Amino acid sequence: MHNLTELTGNATSHTSLSVIIKVCVVIPFFCIFLCCIVVMLRIFATNRHFLDTSRYILFAYMLINDTLQLLSSVILFLLVMCLVTFPTVYCVPLLLLSTSTFMNTTLILATMSLERYVAIIYPLQRPAAWRSDRIWIIILSIWFLSFIFPMIEYSIGERDPAVDILSTPVLCKAIYINSSPIQGLFQAAVNILFFAVVSVVILFTYIQILLKTRKMRQDKVSASKAKHTVLLHGFQLLLCMLAFTLPITESIMAPHVSWPPEDIAFFNYFCFILIPRFLSPLIYGFRDQTLRDCFGKTFLCCSNKANPV
């Protein structure tokens, strides 16, 4: 009996240590990401010419969306790690925000690719919806599409009569809330549809810009930059798609490593969700010469204030 109690205590201690390590890895990582995003958004707010350009408005929108996505993702991660349970009515909004912002990213990438296409194909007579003072219409449309499908997914599932959404505490994981087969099928179909459409849009815009570049006799530099930007959006889309490899990587890793299932899940979460989300906006931001110069000036200014001569 004493040995059993000792083994139970050791297992509990090991689990607690594992949770602490995971939290200590995720929180600083998220804080670094948040600091970089805040600096970038401050640059947008203090430089008026960024807000007069559709491309930068869409990029700022992507930064806000990715921040919300990571924030909701980290909150859900902490709640699951600490085994916090609460009624479904409070869990669904968090899952809805996480899912919709995840889908939103793919639509933003498609929109940014189309914006580059419009800027190159129609340099003098840009359609009204793509102007900086009207781009909010497209942004609202993206938000609507991103929210409507997750809301349908949550509404079509069969509810357990024993679970009261207002009082029964549950672990806030999508697999528990969206447990019916029809919801899984709907989610898979929507994800495939979204990524297929976005892939086609990015491929179409790249080919069109490539053909336009060959015909142009002047301003080939702008067209070439647009082409590389669309390629970058394709790479960002691939980073997003890494999230769909989680079931595959978990099934591959499980027979070959002696880790507990929760450690394998954390490894995949960190490598295939957190890191791609962290890299995607930063790669795009630091690639842009104007943003990179402003970023350098901001840090130089901060360092001068911190170390006055």
C-alpha positions in Angstrom: 0.0 0.0 0.0 2.9 2.3 0.9 4.6 1.5 -2.4 1.4 2.2 -4.4 1.0 5.6 -2.6 4.6 6.4 -3.4 4.2 5.5 -7.1 1.0 7.6 -7.3 2.8 10.6 -5.7 5.7 10.2 -8.1 3.4 10.1 -11.1 1.5 13.2 -9.9 4.8 15.0 -9.3 6.1 14.1 -12.8 2.8 15.3 -14.4 2.9 18.6 -12.5 6.5 19.1 -13.5 5.7 18.3 -17.1 2.8 20.9 -17.1 5.0 23.6 -15.5 7.7 23.0 -18.2 5.2 23.2 -21.0 3.7 26.4 -19.6 7.2 27.9 -19.2 7.9 27.2 -22.8 4.7 28.5 -24.3 4.2 31.7 -22.3 7.6 33.3 -23.1 7.3 32.3 -26.7 3.9 34.0 -27.0 5.1 37.1 -25.1 8.0 37.5 -27.6 5.5 37.1 -30.5 3.1 39.6 -28.9 5.9 42.2 -28.4 6.9 42.0 -32.1 3.2 42.4 -33.1 2.7 45.4 -30.8 5.8 47.1 -32.3 4.6 46.4 -35.9 1.1 47.7 -35.1 2.6 50.8 -33.4 4.5 51.4 -36.6 1.3 51.3 -38.6 -0.4 53.6 -36.2 2.4 56.2 -36.2 3.0 56.2 -40.0 0.1 57.5 -41.9 1.3 56.3 -45.3 0.8 52.7 -44.2 -2.9 53.3 -43.6 -3.2 54.7 -47.1 -2.1 51.5 -48.8 -4.4 48.5 -49.1 -1.5 46.0 -48.8 -0.4 47.3 -45.5 -4.0 47.6 -44.2 -4.5 43.9 -45.0 -1.1 43.0 -43.4 -2.1 44.9 -40.2 -5.4 43.0 -40.3 -3.5 39.7 -40.6 -1.3 40.7 -37.6 -4.4 41.3 -35.4 -6.0 38.1 -36.6 -3.0 35.9 -35.9 -2.6 37.5 -32.5 -6.2 36.6 -31.7 -5.6 33.1 -33.0 -2.5 32.5 -30.9 -4.1 34.1 -27.9 -7.2 31.9 -28.0 -5.0 28.9 -28.8 -2.7 29.5 -25.8 -5.6 30.1 -23.5 -7.2 26.8 -24.6 -3.8 25.1 -24.2 -3.4 26.4 -20.6 -7.0 25.4 -19.7 -6.4 21.9 -20.9 -3.0 21.6 -19.3 -4.4 22.7 -16.0 -7.5 20.4 -16.4 -9.8 23.4 -15.9 -13.4 22.5 -16.6 -16.3 24.9 -17.1 -19.8 25.0 -18.8 -20.0 24.6 -22.5 -21.6 28.0 -22.9 -18.2 29.6 -21.9 -16.1 27.1 -23.9 -17.8 27.5 -27.3 -16.9 31.2 -27.8 -13.2 30.4 -27.2 -13.3 27.5 -29.7 -15.3 29.6 -32.1 -12.7 32.4 -32.0 -9.8 29.9 -32.4 -11.4 28.1 -35.3 -12.6 31.2 -37.2 -9.3 33.1 -36.9 -7.5 30.0 -38.1 -9.7 29.9 -41.2 -9.5 33.6 -41.5 -5.8 33.4 -42.1 -6.2 31.5 -45.3 -8.7 34.0 -46.6 -6.4 36.9 -45.8 -3.6 35.2 -47.7 -5.9 34.8 -50.8 -7.0 38.5 -50.4 -3.4 39.7 -50.2 -2.5 37.8 -53.3 -5.5 39.2 -55.2 -4.5 42.7 -54.0 -1.1 42.3 -55.6 -2.7 41.0 -58.7 -5.1 44.0 -58.9 -2.2 46.4 -58.2 -0.2 45.0 -61.1 -3.0 44.4 -63.6 -4.9 47.6 -62.9 -2.3 50.1 -61.8 -4.2 53.2 -62.8 -7.8 52.2 -62.5 -8.0 50.1 -59.4 -11.5 48.7 -58.6 -13.2 50.7 -55.8 -13.3 47.8 -53.4 -9.5 47.5 -53.4 -8.8 51.1 -52.5 -7.5 51.8 -49.1 -10.7 53.6 -48.0 -13.0 50.7 -49.1 -10.9 47.7 -48.2 -12.8 47.4 -45.0 -15.7 46.0 -47.0 -13.5 43.0 -48.1 -12.3 42.6 -44.5 -15.8 42.4 -43.1 -16.7 39.9 -45.8 -13.7 37.7 -44.8 -14.8 37.9 -41.1 -18.3 36.9 -42.1 -17.2 33.8 -44.0 -14.7 32.8 -41.3 -17.4 32.9 -38.6 -20.4 31.5 -40.4 -18.9 28.0 -41.1 -17.7 27.3 -37.5 -21.1 28.5 -36.2 -22.8 26.0 -38.6 -20.5 23.3 -37.4 -21.3 23.9 -33.7 -25.0 24.0 -34.5 -25.4 20.8 -36.4 -24.0 18.5 -33.8 -26.1 16.1 -31.7 -26.1 17.3 -28.0 -25.8 14.8 -25.1 -29.1 15.2 -23.1 -27.1 14.6 -19.9 -24.9 17.6 -20.6 -26.4 21.0 -19.6 -24.6 23.7 -21.6 -25.2 26.2 -18.8 -24.0 24.2 -15.8 -22.2 20.9 -16.7 -18.4 21.4 -16.5 -16.4 20.1 -19.5 -12.8 20.1 -20.6 -12.6 22.8 -23.3 -11.4 20.8 -26.3 -13.0 20.7 -29.8 -13.0 16.9 -29.7 -15.4 17.0 -26.7 -17.6 19.8 -28.0 -17.8 18.7 -31.7 -18.0 15.0 -31.1 -20.6 13.9 -33.6 -19.5 12.3 -36.9 -21.4 14.8 -39.0 -19.5 17.7 -37.4 -16.2 16.0 -38.2 -17.2 15.4 -41.8 -18.4 19.0 -42.1 -15.2 20.4 -40.7 -13.1 18.3 -43.0 -15.1 19.3 -46.0 -14.9 23.0 -45.1 -11.1 22.9 -44.5 -10.5 21.1 -47.8 -12.7 23.7 -49.6 -11.0 26.7 -48.0 -7.5 25.5 -48.7 -8.3 24.3 -52.2 -9.9 27.7 -53.1 -7.0 29.7 -51.5 -4.4 27.5 -53.3 -6.1 28.1 -56.6 -6.3 31.9 -56.0 -2.6 32.1 -55.1 -1.6 29.9 -58.1 -3.8 32.0 -60.4 -2.4 35.3 -59.2 1.1 34.1 -59.4 0.7 32.9 -63.0 -1.1 36.1 -64.1 1.6 38.3 -62.5 4.3 36.1 -64.1 2.7 36.5 -67.6 2.3 40.3 -67.0 5.9 40.6 -66.0 7.1 39.1 -69.3 5.0 41.6 -71.2 5.9 44.7 -69.3 8.7 46.9 -70.6 8.8 49.2 -67.6 8.3 48.9 -63.9 9.4 45.3 -64.0 10.8 45.7 -60.5 7.3 46.2 -59.0 5.9 43.2 -60.9 8.8 41.1 -59.8 8.3 42.1 -56.2 4.6 41.3 -56.5 5.5 37.8 -57.9 7.8 37.1 -55.0 5.1 38.3 -52.5 2.5 35.9 -53.9 5.1 33.1 -53.6 5.6 34.1 -50.0 1.8 33.9 -49.5 2.0 30.3 -50.9 4.7 29.5 -48.3 2.5 31.0 -45.5 -0.3 28.8 -46.7 1.9 25.8 -46.4 2.8 26.8 -42.8 -1.0 27.0 -42.0 -1.5 23.6 -43.5 1.0 22.1 -41.1 -1.8 22.1 -38.5 -3.5 19.4 -40.5 -0.5 17.0 -40.1 -1.1 16.6 -36.4 -3.1 13.3 -36.6 -0.5 11.9 -39.0 2.6 13.0 -37.0 1.0 11.7 -33.8 0.3 8.3 -35.3 3.9 8.1 -36.7 5.5 9.2 -33.5 3.5 7.1 -31.0 5.1 3.7 -31.9 8.7 5.1 -32.0 8.9 7.2 -28.9 8.3 6.4 -25.3 6.6 9.7 -24.6 3.1 9.9 -23.0 0.3 10.9 -25.4 0.0 14.4 -23.9 3.7 15.1 -24.5 3.5 14.0 -28.1 0.4 16.3 -28.5 2.3 19.2 -27.0 5.3 18.6 -29.2 3.1 18.7 -32.3 1.1 21.7 -31.0 4.4 23.6 -30.5 6.0 22.6 -33.8 3.1 22.6 -36.1 0.7 25.3 -34.7 2.7 27.8 -32.6 5.9 28.1 -34.6 4.2 28.4 -38.0 1.9 31.1 -36.6 4.8 32.9 -35.1 6.9 32.8 -38.3 4.3 33.6 -40.9 3.6 37.3 -40.1 7.2 38.0 -39.0 8.7 36.6 -42.3 6.3 38.8 -44.3 7.0 41.9 -42.1 10.8 41.7 -42.1 10.8 40.9 -45.8 9.3 44.3 -46.6 12.0 46.9 -46.9 9.9 49.8 -45.6 8.6 47.9 -42.6 12.1 46.6 -41.9 13.5 50.1 -41.8 10.8 51.4 -39.5 11.3 48.3 -37.3 15.0 49.1 -37.0 14.4 52.8 -36.3 11.9 51.9 -33.5 14.3 49.5 -31.8 17.2 52.0 -32.2 15.0 54.7 -30.6 14.1 52.4 -27.7 17.7 51.5 -27.1 18.8 55.2 -27.2 16.1 56.0 -24.5 17.2 53.0 -22.4 20.9 54.0 -22.6 21.1 57.8 -22.8 24.6 59.1 -23.4 
